[in-house]
Amino acid sequence: MERNQAKGKWKQLTANVKQEWAELTDDEVGKAEGNFDELVARIQEKYGESRETIARKLNKMME
């Protein structure tokens, strides 16, 4: 996948993340900086959901 495609997918994913987990701030999402595991950790910290549940939702969003 080209770098531009990856950036585009990441932007789309973060937009979906902000809709699903509305209490996350732009700053919190931005700190993940393209790191899937970091994003999962930030969501887990804020919402207390399991890593598996969050990862499943994120993977579905990326389809």
CHARMM-style PDB file with segment names, atoms N, HN, CA, C and O in Angstrom:
ATOM      1  N   MET     1       0.850  -1.175   0.000  1.00  0.00      PROA
ATOM      2  CA  MET     1       0.000   0.000   0.000  1.00  0.00      PROA
ATOM      3  C   MET     1       0.893   1.235   0.000  1.00  0.00      PROA
ATOM      4  O   MET     1       1.882   1.304   0.730  1.00  0.00      PROA
ATOM      5  N   GLU     2       0.536   2.185  -0.813  1.00  0.00      PROA
ATOM      6  HN  GLU     2      -0.267   2.129  -1.406  1.00  0.00      PROA
ATOM      7  CA  GLU     2       1.296   3.422  -0.871  1.00  0.00      PROA
ATOM      8  C   GLU     2       1.119   4.222   0.408  1.00  0.00      PROA
ATOM      9  O   GLU     2       0.125   4.085   1.121  1.00  0.00      PROA
ATOM     10  N   ARG     3       2.104   5.057   0.677  1.00  0.00      PROA
ATOM     11  HN  ARG     3       2.912   5.168   0.098  1.00  0.00      PROA
ATOM     12  CA  ARG     3       2.072   5.894   1.881  1.00  0.00      PROA
ATOM     13  C   ARG     3       0.829   6.796   1.905  1.00  0.00      PROA
ATOM     14  O   ARG     3       0.206   6.967   2.952  1.00  0.00      PROA
ATOM     15  N   ASN     4       0.473   7.370   0.752  1.00  0.00      PROA
ATOM     16  HN  ASN     4       0.979   7.231  -0.100  1.00  0.00      PROA
ATOM     17  CA  ASN     4      -0.709   8.250   0.693  1.00  0.00      PROA
ATOM     18  C   ASN     4      -1.992   7.473   0.967  1.00  0.00      PROA
ATOM     19  O   ASN     4      -2.902   7.993   1.612  1.00  0.00      PROA
ATOM     20  N   GLN     5      -2.073   6.233   0.484  1.00  0.00      PROA
ATOM     21  HN  GLN     5      -1.333   5.811  -0.039  1.00  0.00      PROA
ATOM     22  CA  GLN     5      -3.241   5.402   0.744  1.00  0.00      PROA
ATOM     23  C   GLN     5      -3.342   5.089   2.231  1.00  0.00      PROA
ATOM     24  O   GLN     5      -4.428   5.124   2.809  1.00  0.00      PROA
ATOM     25  N   ALA     6      -2.210   4.786   2.843  1.00  0.00      PROA
ATOM     26  HN  ALA     6      -1.327   4.758   2.374  1.00  0.00      PROA
ATOM     27  CA  ALA     6      -2.195   4.480   4.272  1.00  0.00      PROA
ATOM     28  C   ALA     6      -2.629   5.694   5.082  1.00  0.00      PROA
ATOM     29  O   ALA     6      -3.397   5.562   6.035  1.00  0.00      PROA
ATOM     30  N   LYS     7      -2.145   6.872   4.713  1.00  0.00      PROA
ATOM     31  HN  LYS     7      -1.522   6.980   3.939  1.00  0.00      PROA
ATOM     32  CA  LYS     7      -2.544   8.100   5.420  1.00  0.00      PROA
ATOM     33  C   LYS     7      -4.035   8.351   5.259  1.00  0.00      PROA
ATOM     34  O   LYS     7      -4.715   8.741   6.209  1.00  0.00      PROA
ATOM     35  N   GLY     8      -4.535   8.125   4.060  1.00  0.00      PROA
ATOM     36  HN  GLY     8      -3.983   7.807   3.289  1.00  0.00      PROA
ATOM     37  CA  GLY     8      -5.962   8.320   3.805  1.00  0.00      PROA
ATOM     38  C   GLY     8      -6.815   7.367   4.624  1.00  0.00      PROA
ATOM     39  O   GLY     8      -7.842   7.760   5.177  1.00  0.00      PROA
ATOM     40  N   LYS     9      -6.387   6.116   4.700  1.00  0.00      PROA
ATOM     41  HN  LYS     9      -5.553   5.796   4.251  1.00  0.00      PROA
ATOM     42  CA  LYS     9      -7.121   5.137   5.500  1.00  0.00      PROA
ATOM     43  C   LYS     9      -7.062   5.496   6.978  1.00  0.00      PROA
ATOM     44  O   LYS     9      -8.049   5.331   7.696  1.00  0.00      PROA
ATOM     45  N   TRP    10      -5.906   5.990   7.443  1.00  0.00      PROA
ATOM     46  HN  TRP    10      -5.105   6.124   6.860  1.00  0.00      PROA
ATOM     47  CA  TRP    10      -5.773   6.367   8.848  1.00  0.00      PROA
ATOM     48  C   TRP    10      -6.706   7.538   9.165  1.00  0.00      PROA
ATOM     49  O   TRP    10      -7.351   7.547  10.213  1.00  0.00      PROA
ATOM     50  N   LYS    11      -6.781   8.518   8.273  1.00  0.00      PROA
ATOM     51  HN  LYS    11      -6.257   8.511   7.421  1.00  0.00      PROA
ATOM     52  CA  LYS    11      -7.673   9.663   8.496  1.00  0.00      PROA
ATOM     53  C   LYS    11      -9.127   9.212   8.547  1.00  0.00      PROA
ATOM     54  O   LYS    11      -9.896   9.681   9.386  1.00  0.00      PROA
ATOM     55  N   GLN    12      -9.501   8.312   7.661  1.00  0.00      PROA
ATOM     56  HN  GLN    12      -8.876   7.931   6.980  1.00  0.00      PROA
ATOM     57  CA  GLN    12     -10.867   7.789   7.661  1.00  0.00      PROA
ATOM     58  C   GLN    12     -11.138   7.024   8.944  1.00  0.00      PROA
ATOM     59  O   GLN    12     -12.205   7.160   9.541  1.00  0.00      PROA
ATOM     60  N   LEU    13     -10.166   6.216   9.370  1.00  0.00      PROA
ATOM     61  HN  LEU    13      -9.298   6.105   8.885  1.00  0.00      PROA
ATOM     62  CA  LEU    13     -10.320   5.443  10.604  1.00  0.00      PROA
ATOM     63  C   LEU    13     -10.491   6.375  11.798  1.00  0.00      PROA
ATOM     64  O   LEU    13     -11.373   6.157  12.629  1.00  0.00      PROA
ATOM     65  N   THR    14      -9.664   7.403  11.894  1.00  0.00      PROA
ATOM     66  HN  THR    14      -8.948   7.580  11.220  1.00  0.00      PROA
ATOM     67  CA  THR    14      -9.771   8.296  13.053  1.00  0.00      PROA
ATOM     68  C   THR    14     -11.093   9.058  13.049  1.00  0.00      PROA
ATOM     69  O   THR    14     -11.634   9.358  14.114  1.00  0.00      PROA
ATOM     70  N   ALA    15     -11.614   9.371  11.880  1.00  0.00      PROA
ATOM     71  HN  ALA    15     -11.175   9.127  11.016  1.00  0.00      PROA
ATOM     72  CA  ALA    15     -12.934  10.015  11.811  1.00  0.00      PROA
ATOM     73  C   ALA    15     -14.002   9.072  12.355  1.00  0.00      PROA
ATOM     74  O   ALA    15     -14.884   9.491  13.105  1.00  0.00      PROA
ATOM     75  N   ASN    16     -13.920   7.809  11.978  1.00  0.00      PROA
ATOM     76  HN  ASN    16     -13.204   7.469  11.369  1.00  0.00      PROA
ATOM     77  CA  ASN    16     -14.869   6.810  12.478  1.00  0.00      PROA
ATOM     78  C   ASN    16     -14.703   6.594  13.978  1.00  0.00      PROA
ATOM     79  O   ASN    16     -15.684   6.411  14.698  1.00  0.00      PROA
ATOM     80  N   VAL    17     -13.465   6.616  14.439  1.00  0.00      PROA
ATOM     81  HN  VAL    17     -12.668   6.764  13.854  1.00  0.00      PROA
ATOM     82  CA  VAL    17     -13.179   6.450  15.871  1.00  0.00      PROA
ATOM     83  C   VAL    17     -13.841   7.570  16.662  1.00  0.00      PROA
ATOM     84  O   VAL    17     -14.448   7.324  17.705  1.00  0.00      PROA
ATOM     85  N   LYS    18     -13.725   8.780  16.175  1.00  0.00      PROA
ATOM     86  HN  LYS    18     -13.232   8.979  15.329  1.00  0.00      PROA
ATOM     87  CA  LYS    18     -14.309   9.923  16.879  1.00  0.00      PROA
ATOM     88  C   LYS    18     -15.837   9.849  16.909  1.00  0.00      PROA
ATOM     89  O   LYS    18     -16.466  10.380  17.823  1.00  0.00      PROA
ATOM     90  N   GLN    19     -16.430   9.196  15.919  1.00  0.00      PROA
ATOM     91  HN  GLN    19     -15.919   8.764  15.176  1.00  0.00      PROA
ATOM     92  CA  GLN    19     -17.877   9.006  15.937  1.00  0.00      PROA
ATOM     93  C   GLN    19     -18.268   7.916  16.929  1.00  0.00      PROA
ATOM     94  O   GLN    19     -19.235   8.072  17.675  1.00  0.00      PROA
ATOM     95  N   GLU    20     -17.526   6.820  16.941  1.00  0.00      PROA
ATOM     96  HN  GLU    20     -16.740   6.694  16.335  1.00  0.00      PROA
ATOM     97  CA  GLU    20     -17.838   5.682  17.812  1.00  0.00      PROA
ATOM     98  C   GLU    20     -17.554   5.993  19.280  1.00  0.00      PROA
ATOM     99  O   GLU    20     -18.351   5.662  20.158  1.00  0.00      PROA
ATOM    100  N   TRP    21     -16.417   6.627  19.539  1.00  0.00      PROA
ATOM    101  HN  TRP    21     -15.769   6.895  18.826  1.00  0.00      PROA
ATOM    102  CA  TRP    21     -15.983   6.941  20.902  1.00  0.00      PROA
ATOM    103  C   TRP    21     -15.873   8.461  21.017  1.00  0.00      PROA
ATOM    104  O   TRP    21     -14.774   9.015  21.015  1.00  0.00      PROA
ATOM    105  N   ALA    22     -17.004   9.113  21.115  1.00  0.00      PROA
ATOM    106  HN  ALA    22     -17.897   8.663  21.116  1.00  0.00      PROA
ATOM    107  CA  ALA    22     -17.097  10.575  21.023  1.00  0.00      PROA
ATOM    108  C   ALA    22     -16.372  11.321  22.138  1.00  0.00      PROA
ATOM    109  O   ALA    22     -16.060  12.502  21.981  1.00  0.00      PROA
ATOM    110  N   GLU    23     -16.100  10.664  23.247  1.00  0.00      PROA
ATOM    111  HN  GLU    23     -16.353   9.705  23.374  1.00  0.00      PROA
ATOM    112  CA  GLU    23     -15.422  11.350  24.344  1.00  0.00      PROA
ATOM    113  C   GLU    23     -13.923  11.516  24.098  1.00  0.00      PROA
ATOM    114  O   GLU    23     -13.259  12.262  24.818  1.00  0.00      PROA
ATOM    115  N   LEU    24     -13.387  10.832  23.096  1.00  0.00      PROA
ATOM    116  HN  LEU    24     -13.926  10.226  22.511  1.00  0.00      PROA
ATOM    117  CA  LEU    24     -11.978  10.999  22.757  1.00  0.00      PROA
ATOM    118  C   LEU    24     -11.767  12.358  22.104  1.00  0.00      PROA
ATOM    119  O   LEU    24     -12.534  12.762  21.230  1.00  0.00      PROA
ATOM    120  N   THR    25     -10.749  13.041  22.524  1.00  0.00      PROA
ATOM    121  HN  THR    25     -10.126  12.712  23.234  1.00  0.00      PROA
ATOM    122  CA  THR    25     -10.442  14.341  21.930  1.00  0.00      PROA
ATOM    123  C   THR    25      -9.583  14.154  20.687  1.00  0.00      PROA
ATOM    124  O   THR    25      -8.983  13.098  20.489  1.00  0.00      PROA
ATOM    125  N   ASP    26      -9.531  15.175  19.861  1.00  0.00      PROA
ATOM    126  HN  ASP    26     -10.019  16.033  20.022  1.00  0.00      PROA
ATOM    127  CA  ASP    26      -8.658  15.149  18.687  1.00  0.00      PROA
ATOM    128  C   ASP    26      -7.210  14.932  19.115  1.00  0.00      PROA
ATOM    129  O   ASP    26      -6.458  14.218  18.452  1.00  0.00      PROA
ATOM    130  N   ASP    27      -6.831  15.548  20.217  1.00  0.00      PROA
ATOM    131  HN  ASP    27      -7.442  16.128  20.756  1.00  0.00      PROA
ATOM    132  CA  ASP    27      -5.472  15.421  20.729  1.00  0.00      PROA
ATOM    133  C   ASP    27      -5.160  13.976  21.118  1.00  0.00      PROA
ATOM    134  O   ASP    27      -4.083  13.467  20.805  1.00  0.00      PROA
ATOM    135  N   GLU    28      -6.089  13.321  21.791  1.00  0.00      PROA
ATOM    136  HN  GLU    28      -6.963  13.734  22.045  1.00  0.00      PROA
ATOM    137  CA  GLU    28      -5.885  11.927  22.203  1.00  0.00      PROA
ATOM    138  C   GLU    28      -5.750  11.009  20.988  1.00  0.00      PROA
ATOM    139  O   GLU    28      -4.889  10.130  20.958  1.00  0.00      PROA
ATOM    140  N   VAL    29      -6.592  11.216  20.006  1.00  0.00      PROA
ATOM    141  HN  VAL    29      -7.292  11.930  20.030  1.00  0.00      PROA
ATOM    142  CA  VAL    29      -6.530  10.404  18.791  1.00  0.00      PROA
ATOM    143  C   VAL    29      -5.254  10.731  18.021  1.00  0.00      PROA
ATOM    144  O   VAL    29      -4.596   9.831  17.498  1.00  0.00      PROA
ATOM    145  N   GLY    30      -4.906  12.003  17.950  1.00  0.00      PROA
ATOM    146  HN  GLY    30      -5.441  12.733  18.375  1.00  0.00      PROA
ATOM    147  CA  GLY    30      -3.716  12.433  17.228  1.00  0.00      PROA
ATOM    148  C   GLY    30      -2.427  11.892  17.810  1.00  0.00      PROA
ATOM    149  O   GLY    30      -1.464  11.664  17.077  1.00  0.00      PROA
ATOM    150  N   LYS    31      -2.393  11.683  19.107  1.00  0.00      PROA
ATOM    151  HN  LYS    31      -3.175  11.867  19.702  1.00  0.00      PROA
ATOM    152  CA  LYS    31      -1.183  11.168  19.750  1.00  0.00      PROA
ATOM    153  C   LYS    31      -0.870   9.740  19.322  1.00  0.00      PROA
ATOM    154  O   LYS    31       0.268   9.294  19.461  1.00  0.00      PROA
ATOM    155  N   ALA    32      -1.851   9.022  18.809  1.00  0.00      PROA
ATOM    156  HN  ALA    32      -2.776   9.384  18.697  1.00  0.00      PROA
ATOM    157  CA  ALA    32      -1.607   7.661  18.332  1.00  0.00      PROA
ATOM    158  C   ALA    32      -0.746   7.679  17.074  1.00  0.00      PROA
ATOM    159  O   ALA    32      -0.022   6.718  16.813  1.00  0.00      PROA
ATOM    160  N   GLU    33      -0.811   8.749  16.294  1.00  0.00      PROA
ATOM    161  HN  GLU    33      -1.399   9.530  16.506  1.00  0.00      PROA
ATOM    162  CA  GLU    33       0.030   8.971  15.117  1.00  0.00      PROA
ATOM    163  C   GLU    33       0.215   7.753  14.222  1.00  0.00      PROA
ATOM    164  O   GLU    33       1.346   7.392  13.896  1.00  0.00      PROA
ATOM    165  N   GLY    34      -0.865   7.126  13.827  1.00  0.00      PROA
ATOM    166  HN  GLY    34      -1.783   7.420  14.092  1.00  0.00      PROA
ATOM    167  CA  GLY    34      -0.792   6.001  12.914  1.00  0.00      PROA
ATOM    168  C   GLY    34      -0.472   4.669  13.577  1.00  0.00      PROA
ATOM    169  O   GLY    34      -0.324   3.658  12.890  1.00  0.00      PROA
ATOM    170  N   ASN    35      -0.365   4.653  14.889  1.00  0.00      PROA
ATOM    171  HN  ASN    35      -0.486   5.474  15.447  1.00  0.00      PROA
ATOM    172  CA  ASN    35      -0.034   3.433  15.615  1.00  0.00      PROA
ATOM    173  C   ASN    35      -1.328   2.796  16.127  1.00  0.00      PROA
ATOM    174  O   ASN    35      -1.961   3.306  17.051  1.00  0.00      PROA
ATOM    175  N   PHE    36      -1.708   1.679  15.514  1.00  0.00      PROA
ATOM    176  HN  PHE    36      -1.193   1.265  14.763  1.00  0.00      PROA
ATOM    177  CA  PHE    36      -2.951   0.991  15.840  1.00  0.00      PROA
ATOM    178  C   PHE    36      -3.008   0.613  17.316  1.00  0.00      PROA
ATOM    179  O   PHE    36      -4.028   0.834  17.971  1.00  0.00      PROA
ATOM    180  N   ASP    37      -1.921   0.044  17.851  1.00  0.00      PROA
ATOM    181  HN  ASP    37      -1.093  -0.135  17.319  1.00  0.00      PROA
ATOM    182  CA  ASP    37      -1.897  -0.394  19.255  1.00  0.00      PROA
ATOM    183  C   ASP    37      -2.031   0.784  20.214  1.00  0.00      PROA
ATOM    184  O   ASP    37      -2.674   0.672  21.258  1.00  0.00      PROA
ATOM    185  N   GLU    38      -1.432   1.893  19.865  1.00  0.00      PROA
ATOM    186  HN  GLU    38      -0.909   1.984  19.018  1.00  0.00      PROA
ATOM    187  CA  GLU    38      -1.533   3.095  20.701  1.00  0.00      PROA
ATOM    188  C   GLU    38      -2.972   3.602  20.714  1.00  0.00      PROA
ATOM    189  O   GLU    38      -3.481   4.017  21.756  1.00  0.00      PROA
ATOM    190  N   LEU    39      -3.618   3.568  19.565  1.00  0.00      PROA
ATOM    191  HN  LEU    39      -3.204   3.231  18.719  1.00  0.00      PROA
ATOM    192  CA  LEU    39      -5.010   4.000  19.481  1.00  0.00      PROA
ATOM    193  C   LEU    39      -5.897   3.104  20.338  1.00  0.00      PROA
ATOM    194  O   LEU    39      -6.763   3.593  21.063  1.00  0.00      PROA
ATOM    195  N   VAL    40      -5.684   1.803  20.258  1.00  0.00      PROA
ATOM    196  HN  VAL    40      -4.980   1.405  19.669  1.00  0.00      PROA
ATOM    197  CA  VAL    40      -6.445   0.851  21.068  1.00  0.00      PROA
ATOM    198  C   VAL    40      -6.241   1.163  22.556  1.00  0.00      PROA
ATOM    199  O   VAL    40      -7.200   1.178  23.327  1.00  0.00      PROA
ATOM    200  N   ALA    41      -5.006   1.407  22.947  1.00  0.00      PROA
ATOM    201  HN  ALA    41      -4.227   1.394  22.320  1.00  0.00      PROA
ATOM    202  CA  ALA    41      -4.691   1.691  24.350  1.00  0.00      PROA
ATOM    203  C   ALA    41      -5.392   2.960  24.830  1.00  0.00      PROA
ATOM    204  O   ALA    41      -5.902   2.996  25.950  1.00  0.00      PROA
ATOM    205  N   ARG    42      -5.424   3.983  24.012  1.00  0.00      PROA
ATOM    206  HN  ARG    42      -5.009   3.954  23.102  1.00  0.00      PROA
ATOM    207  CA  ARG    42      -6.083   5.238  24.403  1.00  0.00      PROA
ATOM    208  C   ARG    42      -7.594   5.050  24.548  1.00  0.00      PROA
ATOM    209  O   ARG    42      -8.201   5.593  25.471  1.00  0.00      PROA
ATOM    210  N   ILE    43      -8.192   4.291  23.651  1.00  0.00      PROA
ATOM    211  HN  ILE    43      -7.698   3.850  22.902  1.00  0.00      PROA
ATOM    212  CA  ILE    43      -9.628   4.015  23.745  1.00  0.00      PROA
ATOM    213  C   ILE    43      -9.902   3.192  24.998  1.00  0.00      PROA
ATOM    214  O   ILE    43     -10.844   3.472  25.740  1.00  0.00      PROA
ATOM    215  N   GLN    44      -9.079   2.181  25.229  1.00  0.00      PROA
ATOM    216  HN  GLN    44      -8.314   1.954  24.626  1.00  0.00      PROA
ATOM    217  CA  GLN    44      -9.258   1.321  26.396  1.00  0.00      PROA
ATOM    218  C   GLN    44      -9.148   2.125  27.689  1.00  0.00      PROA
ATOM    219  O   GLN    44      -9.927   1.927  28.620  1.00  0.00      PROA
ATOM    220  N   GLU    45      -8.187   3.019  27.736  1.00  0.00      PROA
ATOM    221  HN  GLU    45      -7.554   3.180  26.979  1.00  0.00      PROA
ATOM    222  CA  GLU    45      -7.991   3.847  28.927  1.00  0.00      PROA
ATOM    223  C   GLU    45      -9.218   4.716  29.209  1.00  0.00      PROA
ATOM    224  O   GLU    45      -9.622   4.880  30.360  1.00  0.00      PROA
ATOM    225  N   LYS    46      -9.797   5.263  28.160  1.00  0.00      PROA
ATOM    226  HN  LYS    46      -9.469   5.129  27.224  1.00  0.00      PROA
ATOM    227  CA  LYS    46     -10.922   6.188  28.316  1.00  0.00      PROA
ATOM    228  C   LYS    46     -12.247   5.464  28.571  1.00  0.00      PROA
ATOM    229  O   LYS    46     -13.084   5.945  29.335  1.00  0.00      PROA
ATOM    230  N   TYR    47     -12.434   4.301  27.924  1.00  0.00      PROA
ATOM    231  HN  TYR    47     -11.754   3.910  27.303  1.00  0.00      PROA
ATOM    232  CA  TYR    47     -13.734   3.625  27.963  1.00  0.00      PROA
ATOM    233  C   TYR    47     -13.752   2.327  28.749  1.00  0.00      PROA
ATOM    234  O   TYR    47     -14.824   1.856  29.129  1.00  0.00      PROA
ATOM    235  N   GLY    48     -12.597   1.739  29.002  1.00  0.00      PROA
ATOM    236  HN  GLY    48     -11.726   2.121  28.694  1.00  0.00      PROA
ATOM    237  CA  GLY    48     -12.536   0.513  29.780  1.00  0.00      PROA
ATOM    238  C   GLY    48     -12.964  -0.739  29.040  1.00  0.00      PROA
ATOM    239  O   GLY    48     -13.153  -1.784  29.663  1.00  0.00      PROA
ATOM    240  N   GLU    49     -13.122  -0.660  27.731  1.00  0.00      PROA
ATOM    241  HN  GLU    49     -12.968   0.189  27.225  1.00  0.00      PROA
ATOM    242  CA  GLU    49     -13.474  -1.834  26.935  1.00  0.00      PROA
ATOM    243  C   GLU    49     -12.243  -2.727  26.791  1.00  0.00      PROA
ATOM    244  O   GLU    49     -11.113  -2.262  26.947  1.00  0.00      PROA
ATOM    245  N   SER    50     -12.460  -3.996  26.497  1.00  0.00      PROA
ATOM    246  HN  SER    50     -13.378  -4.373  26.370  1.00  0.00      PROA
ATOM    247  CA  SER    50     -11.330  -4.907  26.311  1.00  0.00      PROA
ATOM    248  C   SER    50     -10.600  -4.569  25.012  1.00  0.00      PROA
ATOM    249  O   SER    50     -11.180  -4.035  24.067  1.00  0.00      PROA
ATOM    250  N   ARG    51      -9.307  -4.899  24.997  1.00  0.00      PROA
ATOM    251  HN  ARG    51      -8.835  -5.333  25.765  1.00  0.00      PROA
ATOM    252  CA  ARG    51      -8.499  -4.668  23.798  1.00  0.00      PROA
ATOM    253  C   ARG    51      -9.073  -5.425  22.606  1.00  0.00      PROA
ATOM    254  O   ARG    51      -9.072  -4.920  21.483  1.00  0.00      PROA
ATOM    255  N   GLU    52      -9.560  -6.631  22.851  1.00  0.00      PROA
ATOM    256  HN  GLU    52      -9.561  -7.042  23.762  1.00  0.00      PROA
ATOM    257  CA  GLU    52     -10.102  -7.450  21.778  1.00  0.00      PROA
ATOM    258  C   GLU    52     -11.354  -6.822  21.168  1.00  0.00      PROA
ATOM    259  O   GLU    52     -11.522  -6.809  19.948  1.00  0.00      PROA
ATOM    260  N   THR    53     -12.229  -6.302  22.030  1.00  0.00      PROA
ATOM    261  HN  THR    53     -12.092  -6.313  23.020  1.00  0.00      PROA
ATOM    262  CA  THR    53     -13.454  -5.654  21.550  1.00  0.00      PROA
ATOM    263  C   THR    53     -13.121  -4.420  20.723  1.00  0.00      PROA
ATOM    264  O   THR    53     -13.688  -4.209  19.651  1.00  0.00      PROA
ATOM    265  N   ILE    54     -12.204  -3.615  21.224  1.00  0.00      PROA
ATOM    266  HN  ILE    54     -11.744  -3.787  22.095  1.00  0.00      PROA
ATOM    267  CA  ILE    54     -11.806  -2.394  20.513  1.00  0.00      PROA
ATOM    268  C   ILE    54     -11.161  -2.748  19.181  1.00  0.00      PROA
ATOM    269  O   ILE    54     -11.501  -2.164  18.153  1.00  0.00      PROA
ATOM    270  N   ALA    55     -10.235  -3.697  19.191  1.00  0.00      PROA
ATOM    271  HN  ALA    55      -9.958  -4.172  20.026  1.00  0.00      PROA
ATOM    272  CA  ALA    55      -9.552  -4.103  17.960  1.00  0.00      PROA
ATOM    273  C   ALA    55     -10.548  -4.636  16.936  1.00  0.00      PROA
ATOM    274  O   ALA    55     -10.431  -4.346  15.746  1.00  0.00      PROA
ATOM    275  N   ARG    56     -11.518  -5.405  17.391  1.00  0.00      PROA
ATOM    276  HN  ARG    56     -11.613  -5.640  18.358  1.00  0.00      PROA
ATOM    277  CA  ARG    56     -12.546  -5.943  16.490  1.00  0.00      PROA
ATOM    278  C   ARG    56     -13.328  -4.799  15.843  1.00  0.00      PROA
ATOM    279  O   ARG    56     -13.562  -4.810  14.635  1.00  0.00      PROA
ATOM    280  N   LYS    57     -13.729  -3.815  16.645  1.00  0.00      PROA
ATOM    281  HN  LYS    57     -13.539  -3.806  17.627  1.00  0.00      PROA
ATOM    282  CA  LYS    57     -14.464  -2.671  16.102  1.00  0.00      PROA
ATOM    283  C   LYS    57     -13.624  -1.881  15.111  1.00  0.00      PROA
ATOM    284  O   LYS    57     -14.118  -1.472  14.061  1.00  0.00      PROA
ATOM    285  N   LEU    58     -12.345  -1.664  15.446  1.00  0.00      PROA
ATOM    286  HN  LEU    58     -11.944  -1.996  16.300  1.00  0.00      PROA
ATOM    287  CA  LEU    58     -11.457  -0.906  14.562  1.00  0.00      PROA
ATOM    288  C   LEU    58     -11.237  -1.652  13.243  1.00  0.00      PROA
ATOM    289  O   LEU    58     -11.244  -1.052  12.168  1.00  0.00      PROA
ATOM    290  N   ASN    59     -11.043  -2.955  13.342  1.00  0.00      PROA
ATOM    291  HN  ASN    59     -11.037  -3.443  14.215  1.00  0.00      PROA
ATOM    292  CA  ASN    59     -10.849  -3.745  12.113  1.00  0.00      PROA
ATOM    293  C   ASN    59     -12.074  -3.688  11.220  1.00  0.00      PROA
ATOM    294  O   ASN    59     -11.954  -3.618   9.996  1.00  0.00      PROA
ATOM    295  N   LYS    60     -13.241  -3.718  11.822  1.00  0.00      PROA
ATOM    296  HN  LYS    60     -13.338  -3.776  12.815  1.00  0.00      PROA
ATOM    297  CA  LYS    60     -14.487  -3.627  11.057  1.00  0.00      PROA
ATOM    298  C   LYS    60     -14.585  -2.249  10.372  1.00  0.00      PROA
ATOM    299  O   LYS    60     -15.033  -2.145   9.230  1.00  0.00      PROA
ATOM    300  N   MET    61     -14.161  -1.208  11.085  1.00  0.00      PROA
ATOM    301  HN  MET    61     -13.797  -1.293  12.012  1.00  0.00      PROA
ATOM    302  CA  MET    61     -14.184   0.149  10.518  1.00  0.00      PROA
ATOM    303  C   MET    61     -13.259   0.273   9.310  1.00  0.00      PROA
ATOM    304  O   MET    61     -13.533   1.046   8.391  1.00  0.00      PROA
ATOM    305  N   MET    62     -12.171  -0.483   9.312  1.00  0.00      PROA
ATOM    306  HN  MET    62     -11.948  -1.111  10.059  1.00  0.00      PROA
ATOM    307  CA  MET    62     -11.192  -0.378   8.228  1.00  0.00      PROA
ATOM    308  C   MET    62     -11.576  -1.170   6.988  1.00  0.00      PROA
ATOM    309  O   MET    62     -10.942  -1.025   5.943  1.00  0.00      PROA
ATOM    310  N   GLU    63     -12.599  -1.999   7.085  1.00  0.00      PROA
ATOM    311  HN  GLU    63     -13.115  -2.117   7.934  1.00  0.00      PROA
ATOM    312  CA  GLU    63     -13.021  -2.806   5.931  1.00  0.00      PROA
ATOM    313  C   GLU    63     -13.623  -1.965   4.849  1.00  0.00      PROA
ATOM    314  OT1 GLU    63     -14.028  -2.491   3.812  1.00  0.00      PROA
TER     315      GLU     63
END
